[in-house]
Amino acid sequence: SHKRNTLSSSRIQQLNSVGFIWDPLEHAWNKHFDRLCAFKAQNGHCNVSQSKYDTTGNETLGRWVSTQRMSYNRNTLSSTRVEQLNSIGFIWVGYAHSKQKMDIAMYLNMMHKTNLLDNGSITKESYTRRIP
């Protein structure tokens, strides 16, 4: 009714005053985006594991991140949302973060004779499983 302009302005004001959500899908997306921002503030990156447990009982944040990547690849994610995600350093390719960690470990191994692969910080198996 709101989009078709059939509600009076006083009714719209009443609904707005009690926090009525006019676009539930947009509201849900923004809520997940806010949670991703909080995750980044806490962890320093946006690469959320798909198994990340969500205490609210809703869709996990990791699954939402994966859905955003899929929507982007299918060209169904709006440019506004792409810009929002880019603004916080969103990682569009899931394995890129792991590849970057592996590259850093290999560089440190070579330069400092430190073997991060052997101490379990990064494993060859977890790295190679993620390469397409």
N, C-alpha and C positions, 0 to 999 in steps of 0.2 A: 504494500500500500504506500509506503514511504517513497519508493521509486516512481510510482505512478501518480504521486502528488494527491492522493485521496485522503491523507491525514491532515487534520487542521494543524496550524503552527503551534497552538497551545498543547495539543496531544503530543506532537513531536518533542516539545520542550519538556513535558512531563516524563516521557520515555527517556529522554536524554538525562534528566535529573536523577533517575534511578539506575543509570548505567546500562541502559538497553544496548545490546550489540546489534547493529544494523547489518553487518556483514560477518557472519560467523566464520567463514573460511579465511577471510583477511585477518580476523582477530586471532584465529588459531595459528596462522603463519607467523604473525607478529610475536605471539607468545613463544613459539619455538625459536624465533630469531633472538629474542631477549635471553632465552636460556642458553643459546649458543654464545652470545656475547658474555654471559656470566661464566660459561665454561672456559672461554678464551682468557678472560681476566684471571681465572684461577690457574689455568694450565699453560698459558702462553701460546696456544695454537688452536686451530679450529678442526683438527683431525680427530674427530670423535669415533671411538670404537663402536661398531654396530652392536656390540654386546653391552654397552654402557647401560647400567641399570637406571631406570627412571623411577624415582620414589613416588611420583604422582600417580602411577598406575596407568598412565597414558602411553602413547607410542614413545619408544625410546628416542632419545636425542640422536643417537647414532643412525637409527633408521631414517629419521627425518633428514639428516645430512645426506645420506645415501639417496633419498628421494629427490633432494634438490639437485644432486649431480645428475641423476637420471633425467630429470625434467630439463636441465640445461642441455644435456646431450641430445635430447629429442626436440630441442628448440621450442619448448613449451613454457619455459620460465620467463616471466616478463623482464624487460630491460631494467625496470625499477628494482626488482628483486635481485637481479644479477649485480647491479650497482651496490645495493645494500650489502650483499654478501662479500663483494670485492672490497668494500670499505673496511671490513674487519679482517681481511687476509684469508678469506675462505680458500680452501684447497680443493680445486675442481677435479683432480685426479686422485683417487683414494690411495694409491700406492706411492704417490710422489713423496709423501712425508717419510715413509719407510725407506725409499730409495735414497733420499737425501741423508738419512741417518746412516745407511749402509756406506754411502760414498764418503761421509765424514769419517766413519770408523776405518775404512780402508786407507784413507789418507793418513790418519793418525798412526795406523799400524806401520805404514811405510816410513813416515817421517820420524816417529818417536819409538819405534820398535815396541809399541804397546799393542797387545792383541785383544781388542774389545770383542772380537768374534769368539775367542776362546773363553772369556770370562762370563759369557752368557748375556751380556748387555744387548748384543745384536746377534742373531743366528743366521747362518747362510740359508738354512731351510726356510725360515720365515721370510727372508728377503726374496729368494728365488720363487717361492710360491706366489708372490704378488706380481711378478713380472708377467705381462700378458704374452 
